[in-house]
Amino acid sequence: MTILVFPHGSGRGGELMWSLRSVAAWADAADLDVVVAGDIPDWLDQRAATALRVPQRPNRSMLNVWNALVAAANLVGDEPFVLMNDDFFATGPIEWARLVHRGPAADHIEDMRGDPSRSPWRSRLRRSVQLAQRCGIAEPASWETHVPLPTSGAAVRSTAATLKAHNLTGSVVAQRTLLAELAGAAGMVSTDPKLYDGAYAGPLPAPWMSTAPAAWHGRPGEAVRGSFTAPSPWELPDDAGAAARPSGLPPLPRRTTAPVRSGA
């Protein structure tokens, strides 16, 4: 059984529903436990998924994500799980154990130098590199690749303890990079499949893609919503009936097992 953890903030644009639909299209839902931590959407079927409500602080998105992640890690114990974002969309066959990064973090920091909009992310990654180096990791990689990250409850708690020991919080660091580097993860170099341009009309990245707000409300988001119209097993039933399954995708499985445990 693979546990998927989705930190989910308030005020999102509905991406989570289509993220789950895309996962159901390319994976056997009976083999998955879905945990949604943070703000819980009213369409989520809490008989099929674990809903873990975590208070949301206004204008503190990264802290909200970290708090939701820590709460989920405490829920699953030391078990392995896959850290998701609510705007990750499966576009091909899924390998949950696949580990990828974008190469040296120093190069990623340099790539963001000329883009003022990326300044906060650059600062978080730089701070994470400095912490990793203080922990004995000479040349950390950047794991900010906008794809699922295999990790564990034990890794999250260990990272939280390291942050506390260095007077840092999860809101000021690149969380995925620290989770992977401090756990000694090794992966392959990959490009980042996140789309930012709302007018982008090219081929969708595979096996995963992610969307910035402009892309979600533009052509890439339209492509996702048009591809995954059938409800997932983690949605409350719709009495009006489900839309037809897009051609070329496997049939939707139905969950036969209980979720990880009841959410708070």
C-alpha positions as CSV (number, residue, x, y, z in Angstrom):
1,M,0.0,0.0,0.0
2,T,1.4,3.4,-1.0
3,I,0.5,6.4,1.1
4,L,0.0,9.7,-0.7
5,V,0.1,12.9,1.4
6,F,-1.4,16.1,-0.1
7,P,-0.8,19.3,1.9
8,H,-3.7,21.5,0.9
9,G,-4.2,25.2,1.5
10,S,-7.3,27.3,1.7
11,G,-8.2,29.5,-1.3
12,R,-6.8,27.1,-3.8
13,G,-8.3,26.9,-7.4
14,G,-9.6,23.4,-7.3
15,E,-6.4,21.7,-8.5
16,L,-6.6,18.9,-6.0
17,M,-9.7,17.3,-7.5
18,W,-8.1,17.0,-10.9
19,S,-4.8,15.9,-9.4
20,L,-6.6,13.0,-7.7
21,R,-8.5,12.2,-10.9
22,S,-5.2,12.1,-12.9
23,V,-3.7,9.7,-10.3
24,A,-6.8,7.5,-10.5
25,A,-6.4,7.4,-14.3
26,W,-2.9,6.0,-14.1
27,A,-2.7,4.0,-10.9
28,D,-4.8,1.4,-9.1
29,A,-6.6,3.3,-6.4
30,A,-7.1,0.1,-4.3
31,D,-3.3,0.2,-3.7
32,L,-3.3,3.8,-2.5
33,D,-4.0,5.5,0.8
34,V,-4.7,9.2,0.3
35,V,-4.2,11.7,3.1
36,V,-5.2,15.3,2.6
37,A,-3.8,17.6,5.3
38,G,-4.6,21.2,5.9
39,D,-7.8,22.7,4.4
40,I,-10.3,20.0,3.6
41,P,-12.5,20.5,0.5
42,D,-16.2,19.7,0.9
43,W,-16.1,17.3,-2.1
44,L,-13.6,14.9,-0.5
45,D,-15.1,11.6,0.5
46,Q,-13.7,11.0,4.0
47,R,-14.8,7.4,3.9
48,A,-12.2,6.8,1.2
49,A,-9.5,9.3,2.1
50,T,-8.0,10.5,5.4
51,A,-8.9,14.1,6.1
52,L,-6.5,15.8,8.6
53,R,-7.6,19.4,9.3
54,V,-4.7,21.7,10.1
55,P,-5.3,25.4,10.9
56,Q,-4.4,27.7,8.1
57,R,-2.6,31.0,8.7
58,P,-3.4,33.9,6.3
59,N,-0.6,34.7,3.9
60,R,1.7,32.0,5.3
61,S,1.5,29.4,2.5
62,M,4.9,27.8,3.1
63,L,4.3,27.6,6.8
64,N,0.9,26.1,6.2
65,V,2.4,23.5,4.0
66,W,5.1,22.6,6.5
67,N,2.6,22.4,9.4
68,A,0.3,20.2,7.3
69,L,3.2,17.9,6.4
70,V,4.4,17.5,10.0
71,A,0.8,16.7,11.1
72,A,0.5,14.1,8.3
73,A,3.9,12.6,9.3
74,N,2.8,12.3,12.9
75,L,-0.3,10.5,11.6
76,V,1.5,7.9,9.5
77,G,4.3,7.3,12.1
78,D,7.7,6.3,10.7
79,E,6.1,4.8,7.5
80,P,7.2,5.7,4.0
81,F,4.9,7.9,2.0
82,V,4.9,10.0,-1.2
83,L,4.8,13.8,-0.7
84,M,2.5,15.3,-3.3
85,N,1.3,18.8,-4.2
86,D,-2.3,19.5,-5.0
87,D,-1.2,20.7,-8.5
88,F,0.7,17.6,-9.5
89,F,-1.0,15.9,-12.5
90,A,-0.2,12.4,-13.7
91,T,0.2,12.3,-17.5
92,G,1.7,8.8,-17.9
93,P,2.4,5.6,-16.1
94,I,3.4,6.2,-12.4
95,E,6.5,4.9,-10.6
96,W,6.0,6.0,-7.0
97,A,9.5,5.2,-6.0
98,R,11.1,7.3,-8.7
99,L,13.6,9.9,-7.2
100,V,14.6,12.8,-9.3
101,H,16.3,16.2,-8.7
102,R,17.4,19.1,-10.9
103,G,21.1,18.8,-10.3
104,P,23.4,20.9,-8.1
105,A,21.4,23.3,-5.9
106,A,24.1,26.0,-6.6
107,D,23.2,25.9,-10.3
108,H,19.5,26.2,-9.5
109,I,20.2,29.2,-7.2
110,E,22.2,30.9,-10.0
111,D,19.5,30.1,-12.6
112,M,17.0,32.1,-10.5
113,R,19.2,35.1,-10.1
114,G,17.8,37.1,-13.0
115,D,14.1,36.6,-12.1
116,P,12.9,38.9,-9.3
117,S,9.7,36.9,-8.9
118,R,11.8,33.9,-7.9
119,S,13.7,35.8,-5.2
120,P,11.9,34.2,-2.2
121,W,12.4,30.7,-3.6
122,R,16.1,31.5,-4.2
123,S,16.5,32.6,-0.6
124,R,14.8,29.5,0.7
125,L,17.0,27.2,-1.4
126,R,20.2,29.1,-0.5
127,R,19.3,28.8,3.2
128,S,18.6,25.1,2.7
129,V,22.0,24.6,1.1
130,Q,23.8,26.3,3.9
131,L,22.0,24.1,6.5
132,A,22.7,20.9,4.5
133,Q,26.4,21.9,4.3
134,R,26.5,22.5,8.1
135,C,25.1,18.9,8.4
136,G,28.0,17.6,6.3
137,I,26.6,17.5,2.8
138,A,29.2,19.3,0.7
139,E,27.3,19.7,-2.6
140,P,23.5,19.4,-2.1
141,A,21.2,18.9,-5.0
142,S,18.0,20.8,-5.6
143,W,14.9,18.6,-5.2
144,E,12.5,21.4,-6.2
145,T,11.3,19.6,-9.2
146,H,7.5,19.7,-8.8
147,V,7.1,16.0,-8.9
148,P,6.1,13.5,-6.2
149,L,8.8,12.9,-3.6
150,P,9.1,9.6,-1.8
151,T,9.9,10.3,1.9
152,S,8.8,9.1,5.3
153,G,7.3,10.2,8.6
154,A,10.7,9.6,10.2
155,A,12.5,11.9,7.7
156,V,10.0,14.7,8.2
157,R,10.4,14.5,12.0
158,S,14.2,14.4,11.7
159,T,14.2,17.4,9.4
160,A,11.9,19.3,11.8
161,A,14.3,18.5,14.6
162,T,17.2,19.8,12.6
163,L,15.4,23.0,11.7
164,K,14.5,23.6,15.3
165,A,18.2,23.0,16.4
166,H,19.2,25.7,13.9
167,N,16.5,28.1,14.8
168,L,14.7,27.8,11.5
169,T,11.2,26.9,10.5
170,G,9.7,25.1,7.5
171,S,8.5,28.4,6.1
172,V,11.9,29.7,5.3
173,V,13.6,26.7,3.6
174,A,13.1,24.6,0.5
175,Q,11.4,21.8,2.3
176,R,11.7,19.0,-0.3
177,T,15.4,19.7,-0.8
178,L,16.1,19.3,2.9
179,L,13.9,16.3,3.3
180,A,15.8,14.5,0.5
181,E,19.3,15.7,1.3
182,L,19.2,15.1,5.0
183,A,17.8,11.6,4.4
184,G,20.7,10.8,2.0
185,A,18.4,10.3,-1.0
186,A,20.0,9.6,-4.4
187,G,18.2,10.3,-7.6
188,M,18.4,11.0,-11.3
189,V,18.7,14.5,-12.8
190,S,15.4,15.7,-14.4
191,T,13.9,18.8,-15.8
192,D,11.2,20.6,-13.9
193,P,7.8,19.9,-15.4
194,K,6.0,22.9,-14.0
195,L,4.3,25.1,-16.5
196,Y,4.0,28.9,-15.8
197,D,2.6,30.3,-19.1
198,G,-1.1,30.4,-19.4
199,A,-0.8,30.5,-23.2
200,Y,1.3,27.4,-23.5
201,A,-0.1,25.0,-26.0
202,G,2.7,22.5,-26.6
203,P,2.9,18.9,-25.5
204,L,2.2,18.3,-21.8
205,P,5.2,17.1,-19.8
206,A,5.2,13.4,-18.8
207,P,4.8,11.4,-16.6
208,W,4.0,14.4,-14.4
209,M,3.2,18.1,-14.9
210,S,2.5,20.9,-12.5
211,T,0.9,24.3,-13.0
212,A,1.5,27.8,-11.7
213,P,-1.8,29.8,-11.3
214,A,-1.5,31.4,-14.7
215,A,-1.1,28.0,-16.4
216,W,-3.9,26.4,-14.3
217,H,-6.3,29.1,-15.4
218,G,-5.0,29.0,-19.0
219,R,-4.5,26.4,-21.7
220,P,-2.6,23.8,-19.6
221,G,-5.3,23.8,-17.0
222,E,-8.0,23.5,-19.6
223,A,-6.1,20.5,-21.0
224,V,-6.0,18.8,-17.6
225,R,-9.6,19.4,-16.9
226,G,-10.6,18.2,-20.3
227,S,-8.5,15.0,-19.9
228,F,-9.7,13.9,-16.5
229,T,-13.5,14.4,-16.4
230,A,-14.4,11.2,-14.5
231,P,-14.7,11.5,-10.7
232,S,-12.0,9.8,-8.7
233,P,-12.7,7.2,-6.0
234,W,-11.9,9.9,-3.4
235,E,-14.8,12.2,-4.4
236,L,-18.2,12.2,-2.9
237,P,-20.7,10.6,-5.3
238,D,-22.4,12.9,-7.7
239,D,-26.0,12.1,-8.1
240,A,-26.0,13.7,-11.5
241,G,-23.7,11.0,-12.8
242,A,-20.1,11.0,-13.9
243,A,-18.8,12.2,-17.2
244,A,-17.7,9.8,-19.9
245,R,-14.2,8.4,-19.5
246,P,-11.7,9.9,-21.9
247,S,-10.5,7.5,-24.5
248,G,-7.0,6.0,-24.2
249,L,-7.0,5.9,-20.4
250,P,-7.4,2.9,-18.2
251,P,-10.8,2.4,-16.4
252,L,-11.2,3.9,-13.0
253,P,-10.6,1.4,-10.2
254,R,-12.7,1.6,-7.0
255,R,-11.3,1.6,-3.6
256,T,-11.8,-1.6,-1.5
257,T,-9.6,-0.8,1.5
258,A,-10.0,1.6,4.4
259,P,-8.0,4.8,4.6
260,V,-4.8,5.1,6.7
261,R,-6.9,6.0,9.8
262,S,-9.6,8.5,10.6
263,G,-8.5,12.1,10.4
264,A,-8.8,14.6,13.2
